[in-house]
């Protein structure tokens, strides 16, 4: 059974300008891929382009939130202190579930994993 989600937040150790440009780039890329998919797969069901305007993009420029969460990692090749990749489900300021990635992976912090987790919760 689907759960109501009040807000999807994308937090990143970057400044606001970088976050805005990244959001715009993802929106353009997503729309382009969606349109190409429709053109290439006229007889197939295609997933609609995500609505990036509904996602709150939050810069953690000084890495303060990330450090408090214990998710900071020194990544010299990426410009210093960054965040490990994770997703979390929060209810009334309480972290109910975290999906933490192994370094360099994208297997458990994705939207599909979170959706499956939420679908499995009893209401």
MARBA-3410 file (N, C-alpha, C, O; in Angstrom, 1 decimal):
123
0.9,-1.2,0.0,0.0,0.0,0.0,0.9,1.2,0.0,1.8,1.3,0.8 ~ 0.7,2.2,-0.9,1.5,3.4,-1.0,1.4,4.2,0.3,0.4,4.4,0.9 ~ 2.6,4.8,0.6,2.6,5.7,1.8,2.7,7.2,1.3,3.3,7.5,0.2 ~ 2.1,8.1,2.0,2.2,9.5,1.7,3.6,10.0,2.1,4.1,9.7,3.2 ~ 4.2,10.6,1.2,5.5,11.2,1.4,5.4,12.7,1.3,4.9,13.2,0.2
5.7,13.4,2.4,5.5,14.9,2.4,6.6,15.6,1.6,6.3,16.6,0.9 ~ 7.8,15.1,1.6,8.9,15.8,1.0,10.0,14.8,0.6,10.4,13.9,1.4 ~ 10.6,15.0,-0.6,11.8,14.3,-1.0,12.9,15.3,-1.0,12.8,16.4,-1.7 ~ 14.0,15.1,-0.3,15.1,16.0,-0.2,16.4,15.4,-0.7,16.7,14.2,-0.5 ~ 17.1,16.2,-1.5,18.4,15.8,-2.0,19.4,16.7,-1.4,19.5,17.9,-1.7
20.2,16.2,-0.5,21.2,17.0,0.2,22.6,16.6,-0.3,22.9,15.4,-0.5 ~ 23.4,17.6,-0.5,24.7,17.4,-1.1,25.7,18.4,-0.6,25.4,19.5,-0.3 ~ 26.9,17.9,-0.4,28.0,18.8,0.1,28.5,19.6,-1.1,29.4,19.2,-1.8 ~ 27.8,20.7,-1.3,28.1,21.6,-2.4,27.4,22.9,-2.1,26.7,23.0,-1.1 ~ 27.7,23.9,-2.9,27.0,25.2,-2.7,25.7,25.3,-3.5,25.5,24.4,-4.3
24.9,26.3,-3.2,23.6,26.4,-3.8,23.7,26.5,-5.3,22.8,26.0,-6.0 ~ 24.7,27.2,-5.8,24.8,27.4,-7.3,25.0,26.1,-8.0,24.4,25.8,-9.0 ~ 25.9,25.3,-7.4,26.2,24.0,-8.0,25.0,23.1,-7.9,24.7,22.4,-8.9 ~ 24.2,23.1,-6.8,23.0,22.3,-6.7,22.0,22.7,-7.7,21.3,21.9,-8.3 ~ 21.8,24.0,-7.9,20.8,24.5,-8.9,21.2,24.0,-10.3,20.4,23.6,-11.0
22.5,24.2,-10.7,22.9,23.8,-12.0,22.8,22.3,-12.2,22.4,21.8,-13.2 ~ 23.1,21.5,-11.1,23.0,20.0,-11.2,21.5,19.6,-11.4,21.2,18.8,-12.2 ~ 20.6,20.3,-10.7,19.2,20.0,-10.8,18.7,20.3,-12.2,18.0,19.5,-12.8 ~ 19.1,21.5,-12.8,18.8,21.8,-14.1,19.3,20.9,-15.2,18.6,20.5,-16.1 ~ 20.6,20.4,-15.0,21.2,19.5,-15.9,20.4,18.1,-15.8,20.1,17.5,-16.9
20.1,17.7,-14.6,19.3,16.4,-14.5,18.0,16.5,-15.1,17.5,15.5,-15.8 ~ 17.3,17.6,-15.0,16.0,17.8,-15.6,16.1,17.7,-17.1,15.3,17.1,-17.7 ~ 17.1,18.4,-17.7,17.2,18.4,-19.1,17.6,17.0,-19.6,17.0,16.6,-20.6 ~ 18.5,16.4,-18.9,18.9,15.0,-19.3,17.7,14.1,-19.2,17.5,13.2,-20.1 ~ 17.0,14.1,-18.1,15.8,13.3,-17.9,14.8,13.5,-19.0,14.3,12.5,-19.6
14.5,14.7,-19.4,13.5,15.0,-20.4,14.0,14.5,-21.8,13.2,14.0,-22.5 ~ 15.3,14.7,-22.0,15.8,14.3,-23.3,15.7,12.7,-23.4,15.3,12.2,-24.4 ~ 16.1,12.0,-22.4,16.1,10.6,-22.4,14.6,10.1,-22.5,14.4,9.1,-23.2 ~ 13.7,10.7,-21.8,12.3,10.4,-21.9,11.8,10.5,-23.3,11.1,9.6,-23.8 ~ 12.1,11.6,-23.9,11.6,11.9,-25.3,12.3,10.9,-26.2,11.6,10.4,-27.1
13.6,10.6,-26.1,14.2,9.6,-26.9,13.6,8.2,-26.7,13.4,7.5,-27.7 ~ 13.3,7.9,-25.5,12.7,6.6,-25.2,11.3,6.5,-25.8,11.0,5.4,-26.3 ~ 10.5,7.6,-25.8,9.2,7.5,-26.4,9.4,7.3,-27.9,8.6,6.6,-28.6 ~ 10.3,8.0,-28.5,10.5,7.9,-30.0,11.0,6.5,-30.4,10.6,6.0,-31.4 ~ 11.9,6.0,-29.5,12.5,4.7,-29.8,11.6,3.5,-29.5,11.7,2.4,-30.0
10.6,3.7,-28.5,9.8,2.7,-28.0,8.3,3.0,-28.1,7.6,3.0,-27.1 ~ 7.9,3.4,-29.2,6.5,3.8,-29.4,5.5,2.8,-28.9,4.4,3.2,-28.4 ~ 5.8,1.5,-28.9,4.8,0.5,-28.5,5.1,0.0,-27.1,4.4,-0.9,-26.6 ~ 6.0,0.7,-26.4,6.4,0.2,-25.0,5.9,1.3,-24.0,5.8,2.5,-24.3 ~ 5.6,0.8,-22.8,5.3,1.8,-21.7,6.6,2.4,-21.3,7.6,1.7,-21.1
6.6,3.7,-21.1,7.8,4.4,-20.6,7.5,5.1,-19.4,6.4,5.6,-19.2 ~ 8.5,5.2,-18.5,8.3,5.9,-17.2,8.3,7.3,-17.5,9.2,7.8,-18.2 ~ 7.4,8.1,-16.9,7.4,9.6,-17.1,8.7,10.2,-16.5,9.3,9.7,-15.6 ~ 9.0,11.3,-17.1,10.2,12.1,-16.6,9.9,12.5,-15.2,8.8,13.0,-14.9 ~ 10.9,12.4,-14.2,10.6,12.8,-12.9,10.4,14.3,-12.8,10.9,15.1,-13.6
9.6,14.7,-11.8,9.3,16.1,-11.6,10.4,16.6,-10.6,10.1,16.6,-9.4 ~ 11.5,17.1,-11.1,12.5,17.6,-10.2,12.1,18.8,-9.4,12.8,19.2,-8.4 ~ 11.1,19.6,-9.9,10.6,20.7,-9.1,10.0,20.3,-7.8,9.9,21.1,-6.9 ~ 9.6,19.1,-7.6,9.0,18.6,-6.4,10.0,18.1,-5.4,9.7,17.8,-4.2 ~ 11.3,18.1,-5.8,12.4,17.6,-4.9,13.1,18.9,-4.4,13.4,19.8,-5.1
13.3,18.9,-3.1,14.0,20.0,-2.4,15.5,19.7,-2.4,15.9,18.7,-1.8 ~ 16.2,20.5,-3.1,17.7,20.4,-3.2,18.3,21.2,-2.2,18.1,22.5,-2.2 ~ 19.0,20.6,-1.2,19.6,21.4,-0.1,21.1,21.3,-0.1,21.7,20.2,-0.1 ~ 21.8,22.4,-0.2,23.3,22.4,-0.1,23.7,22.3,1.3,23.2,23.0,2.2 ~ 24.7,21.5,1.5,25.4,21.4,2.8,26.8,21.8,2.6,27.8,21.1,2.8
27.0,23.1,2.3,28.3,23.6,1.8,29.4,23.4,2.8,30.5,23.1,2.4 ~ 29.1,23.6,4.1,30.2,23.4,5.1,30.3,22.0,5.6,31.0,21.8,6.5 ~ 29.4,21.1,5.1,29.4,19.7,5.5,29.0,19.5,7.0,29.2,18.5,7.6 ~ 28.2,20.5,7.5,27.8,20.5,8.9,26.8,19.4,9.2,27.0,18.6,10.1 ~ 25.8,19.3,8.4,24.7,18.2,8.6,25.4,16.9,8.4,25.1,15.9,9.1
26.1,16.8,7.3,26.8,15.5,7.0,27.7,15.0,8.1,27.6,13.8,8.4 ~ 28.4,15.9,8.7,29.3,15.5,9.8,28.4,15.0,11.0,28.7,14.0,11.6 ~ 27.4,15.8,11.3,26.5,15.4,12.4,25.8,14.1,12.2,25.6,13.3,13.2 ~ 25.6,13.7,11.0,25.0,12.4,10.6,26.1,11.3,10.6,25.7,10.1,10.5 ~ 27.3,11.7,10.7,28.4,10.7,10.6,28.6,10.1,9.2,29.1,9.0,9.1
28.2,10.9,8.2,28.2,10.4,6.8,29.3,11.0,6.0,29.4,10.9,4.8 ~ 30.2,11.8,6.7,31.3,12.5,6.0,32.4,11.5,5.7,32.7,10.6,6.4 ~ 33.1,11.8,4.6,34.2,11.0,4.1,35.2,11.9,3.4,34.8,12.8,2.6 ~ 36.5,11.7,3.6,37.5,12.5,2.9,37.7,11.9,1.6,38.1,10.7,1.4 ~ 37.5,12.7,0.5,37.6,12.2,-0.8,38.5,13.2,-1.6,37.9,14.1,-2.2
39.8,13.0,-1.5,40.7,14.0,-2.0,40.5,14.2,-3.5,40.6,15.3,-4.1 ~ 40.1,13.1,-4.2,39.9,13.2,-5.7,38.7,14.0,-6.1,38.5,14.3,-7.2 ~ 37.8,14.2,-5.1,36.5,15.0,-5.3,36.5,16.3,-4.6,35.5,16.9,-4.5 ~ 37.7,16.8,-4.2,37.7,18.1,-3.6,37.7,18.2,-2.1,37.4,19.2,-1.5 ~ 38.0,17.1,-1.4,38.0,17.1,0.1,36.9,16.4,0.7,36.5,15.3,0.3
36.4,17.0,1.8,35.4,16.3,2.6,34.0,16.3,1.8,33.6,17.3,1.4 ~ 33.5,15.1,1.7,32.2,14.9,1.0,31.3,14.0,1.9,31.6,13.7,3.0 ~ 30.2,13.7,1.3,29.2,12.8,2.0,29.3,11.4,1.3,29.4,11.3,0.1 ~ 29.2,10.4,2.2,28.9,9.1,1.6,27.5,9.1,1.1,26.7,9.9,1.4 ~ 27.2,8.1,0.2,25.9,8.1,-0.5,24.9,7.3,0.4,25.2,6.2,0.9
23.8,7.9,0.7,22.7,7.2,1.5,21.4,7.8,1.2,21.2,8.8,0.6 ~ 20.4,7.0,1.6,19.0,7.6,1.6,18.4,7.2,3.0,18.8,6.3,3.6 ~ 17.5,8.1,3.4,16.9,7.8,4.7,15.4,8.2,4.7,15.0,9.1,4.0 ~ 14.7,7.4,5.6,13.2,7.7,5.8,13.1,8.3,7.1,13.5,7.7,8.1 ~ 12.5,9.5,7.2,12.4,10.2,8.4,10.9,10.5,8.7,10.2,11.0,7.8
10.5,10.3,9.9,9.1,10.6,10.3,9.2,11.5,11.6,9.8,11.1,12.6 ~ 8.7,12.7,11.5,8.7,13.6,12.7,10.0,13.7,13.3,10.2,13.6,14.5 ~ 11.0,14.0,12.5,12.4,14.2,12.9,13.1,12.9,13.5,14.2,13.0,14.1 ~ 12.5,11.8,13.3,13.1,10.5,13.7,13.5,9.7,12.5,12.7,9.4,11.6 ~ 14.8,9.3,12.4,15.3,8.5,11.3,14.7,7.1,11.6,15.1,6.4,12.5
13.9,6.6,10.7,13.3,5.3,10.8,14.1,4.3,10.0,14.1,3.1,10.4 ~ 14.8,4.7,8.9,15.5,3.7,8.1,16.6,4.4,7.3,16.3,5.5,6.8 ~ 17.8,3.9,7.3,18.8,4.4,6.4,19.4,3.3,5.5,19.6,2.2,6.0 ~ 19.6,3.6,4.3,20.2,2.7,3.3,21.5,3.4,3.0,21.6,4.4,2.3 ~ 22.6,2.8,3.4,24.0,3.3,3.2,24.7,2.5,2.2,24.8,1.3,2.3
25.3,3.2,1.2,26.0,2.6,0.1,27.4,2.2,0.6,28.0,2.9,1.4 ~ 27.9,1.2,0.0,29.4,0.9,0.0,30.0,1.9,-0.9,29.4,2.3,-1.8 ~ 31.3,2.3,-0.6,32.0,3.3,-1.4,32.0,2.9,-2.9,32.3,1.8,-3.3 ~ 31.6,3.9,-3.7,31.6,3.7,-5.2,30.4,2.9,-5.7,30.4,2.6,-6.9 ~ 29.5,2.6,-4.9,28.3,1.8,-5.3,27.0,2.6,-5.4,27.0,3.7,-4.8
26.1,2.1,-6.2,24.7,2.7,-6.2,23.8,1.5,-6.3,23.3,1.2,-7.4 ~ 23.5,0.9,-5.1,22.7,-0.3,-5.1,21.5,-0.2,-4.1,20.5,-0.8,-4.4 ~ 21.7,0.5,-3.0,20.6,0.5,-2.0,20.1,1.9,-1.6,19.1,2.0,-0.9 ~ 20.7,3.0,-2.1,20.3,4.3,-1.7,19.4,4.9,-2.8,19.0,6.1,-2.7 ~ 19.0,4.2,-3.8,18.2,4.6,-4.9,16.7,4.7,-4.6,16.3,4.2,-3.5
16.0,5.4,-5.4,14.6,5.7,-5.1,13.8,4.4,-5.1,12.8,4.2,-4.4 ~ 14.2,3.4,-6.0,13.4,2.2,-6.1,13.5,1.4,-4.8,12.5,0.8,-4.4 ~ 14.7,1.3,-4.2,14.9,0.6,-2.9,14.0,1.3,-1.8,13.4,0.6,-1.1 ~ 14.0,2.6,-1.8,13.2,3.3,-0.8,11.7,3.0,-1.0,11.0,2.8,-0.1 ~ 11.3,3.0,-2.3,9.9,2.8,-2.6,9.5,1.4,-2.2,8.4,1.2,-1.6
10.4,0.4,-2.4,10.1,-1.0,-2.0,10.0,-1.1,-0.5,9.1,-1.8,0.0 ~ 10.8,-0.4,0.2,10.8,-0.4,1.7,9.5,0.2,2.2,8.8,-0.4,3.0 ~ 9.1,1.4,1.6,7.9,2.0,2.0,6.6,1.1,1.7,5.7,1.1,2.5 ~ 6.7,0.5,0.5,5.6,-0.4,0.2,5.4,-1.5,1.1,4.3,-2.1,1.3 ~ 6.5,-1.9,1.8,6.5,-3.1,2.7,6.1,-2.7,4.1,5.8,-3.6,4.9
5.9,-1.4,4.4,5.5,-1.0,5.7,4.0,-1.2,5.9,3.2,-1.0,5.0 ~ 3.7,-1.6,7.1,2.2,-1.7,7.5,1.8,-0.3,7.9,2.5,0.4,8.6 ~ 0.6,0.0,7.5,0.0,1.4,7.8,-0.7,1.3,9.2,-1.2,2.3,9.6
END
